[in-house]
Amino acid sequence: MLEAMACGTPVLATPVGAIPDVIIDGKTGFIMENNSPECIADNVVRALEHPDLEQIAEAGRRFVEENFSFEKTVENWKEILQNIE
């Protein structure tokens, strides 16, 4: 998911695990109710017909760039390690 977003590819995903922390429906990607073939097909059509598809893909790319870069990861680990005492 993160790799696809980093490449500017719109992501469709179900709301499991940490996905809802990354994908905000209609903002950084698309959340599907389930992974049934019918639901996937409906959501592919929904995404392709969305008037802001390019902006959603770009927002997803920016989100990954801002939150999962090497520099951000180092910053997060420093904070975690400094708080261990």
N, C-alpha and C positions, 0 to 999 in steps of 0.2 A: 504494500500500500504506500509506504513512504517513498520507495524508489519510484513508483509510478507518479506520485504527486510531484516529486523533485524534477521529473522530466516534463511536467506540465500536462500530464494525462489526467482527465477527470476520473475520479474513483467512485465506484458503486460498491457498497459494503453493507453487511448486516451489523446491527449494533451489539457486537459481542466483545468481551475483553476491553481493551483500551481504545477501540475504534471510535466510540462516541467522544473521546477526549480529543480526537484529531479531526474527525469528519463531522462537520456541522452541516446538516442537510440544507442544500441550496446555497451554502456559503463557501465551504471548502471541498465539497463533494456531495454525494448522494447516499442517504441511508435507505436501505430496503427493509421491509418488514420481515422477510425470510428469504431463503435461497431456493425456493421452488422455481421451476422453469417459467411458470406464468408470471411470477413476481419479478424475476430477472428481466424477462422480455418487456413487461410493462415499464420497468424502471430504465431500461436502455432507451426506450422510446421517450420517456419523460425527460431524460438527460439530453438526448439529441434535439428535442424540441424546445428545451429551456432557452429563453431569450438571452440569458446571461451566461451561457455555457463557457465562453472564453474567459470571462471574469472569474468564474468559479474555479476553473483550471489554474488560472494565474494566482488566485488567493491560496489555493492548495500548495502551489509551488513556493510562494512566499512563506507560508506557514512552516513548511519543512526547512527552508533556508534559514529562517529566524530561530527555530527551536531545535534543530537537529544537526547544525553545522559542527565541525570539529571544535571550533572555538567555544560554542555554547555548551558542548558536552564537557569540555575541560572545565569551564566555569561551574557547571552543575556539580561535577565531581569534587572540585575544590571546596565548594560550599558544604557538600556532604561530609567530606573528610575533616574539615575544620570544626564541624559540629560534633564530632566524635570525641568524647573525652572521658 
